[in-house]
Amino acid sequence: MRSPPIPEMATQEVQLNETLAHLKTESDTLKTKLEEERAKLHDVELHQVAEKVEALGQFVMKTRRTLKGHGNKVLCMDWCKDKRRIVSSSQDGKVIVWDAFTTNKEHAVTMPCTWVMACAYAPSGCAVACGGLDNKCSVYPLSLDKNENLAAKKKSVAMHTNYLSACCFTNSDMQILTSSGDGTCALWDVESGQLLQSFHGHAADVLCLDLAPSETANTFVSGGCDKKANVWDMRSGQCIQSFETHESDINSVRYYPSGDAFASGSDDATCRLYDLRADREVAIYSKESIIFGVSSVDFSLSGRLLFGGYNDYTINVWDVLKGTRVSILFGHENRVSTLRVSPDGTAFCTGSWDHTLRIWA
Amino acid sequence: MARDMSDKEILKMELEQLKKEVSTPRTPVSTNCAETIAFVEGLLPNDPLIKGVSDDKNPYKGDKGGCVIT
């Protein structure tokens, strides 16, 4: 067989490049058109509409409890619906369930892998899910019998082709949503381990996700290393909206309590608010003096405050409507890696690379 | 999976997505922000982290006993 003559190969390569360039041009044209459509409705800024809103008073928020017990960086935590229990996971492979009121450890599981980057409490409070470098999400039923070995009842639910970055139960203990370094999100049936739906659209690792708050809404938002935040329809697997205004990886996304907006925190040191009905970014929470990335964000009960955990060891508290910072909290001795407000809004919990978790109120 | 896709495939995926998004229904920012503000003002009086909670009702304000040395 003769090998193809050089000119033919060169033509093929030129054709491939033309196709790539052609696709890129079409993509850029559509992006411009999308921006124009969004700009038409950008008639005012959120903080302008909020000028008449009463300013917030002084805040006194302190560490009320410190949870010590992890042997290495705390990477993730989640609250139980009973508003007092917490599950946390760490680089050392341990997953611990705590009673936040008394700081007692109720359960501890050692995972077969290190860097357990994701953990979640089941809505019933009877199980926890976790995973990380093992590329899986496993569910552990929590036993009332302290002597029972939790690891024996472990159920492997999700399988990705790269690390698990986040997991979340849907409205019941029966389904889990996961996001992964393999660039996809997926919905799984816990009992059978079957993949129910997969979500493709990110061009790089997906780092975070959050489920829409309403029981009826079937959407979730995800953020990734491609600087995009995508909103997905859980039933069809389609991406319904996409936002690309951050300048670096999006480490955390959280729905607004009303479900009509969501916030994001990024390595570009800003938090941003995106309104889903206006289909655009409506606020940026940033300061010139804040140069370290945001690892996690969450809202207070009313949605007036946005808490951000930062890589410079601090927590910045933002007035969501006015766009100003109302408080800065110190206490952790290393990066804040995870932050969640309790289900009844009375406190929030932070986890850090300093091996501890703190409850603030 | 995104990591295994070629540049061309990723671009095609983005293009398909953009085509869908250009026709998404949208409403003006002023309307939505006004609704957001109304939502917040409605819930503000009951937000424990803003209004505070009386000490006897707050499970965290009680002292556990012992002292914390920082």
Interface residues (C-beta under 8 A of the other chain):
Chain A: L16 T19 L20 L23 K24 E26 S27 L30 K31 K33 L34 E37 R38 L41 H42 D43 V44 E45 L46 V49 A50 V53 L56 M61 R64 R65 T66 R84 A100 F101 T102 T103 T161 N162 D182 G183 T184 H200 G201 H202 A203 A204 D205 D226 Q238 C239 I240 Q241 S242 Y256 P257 S258 D260 A261 D275 R277 A278 D279 R280 V282 S300 L301 S302 G303 R304 L305 V320 L321 V341 D344 G345 T346 A347 F348 I359 A361
Chain B: M1 A2 R3 D7 K8 I10 L11 K12 M13 E14 L15 Q17 L18 K19 K20 E21 V22 T24 R26 T27 P28 V29 S30 T31 N32 C33 A34 E35 T36 I37 F39 V40 E41 G42 L43 L44 N46 D47 P48 L49 I50 V53 N58 P59 Y60 K61 K64 V68
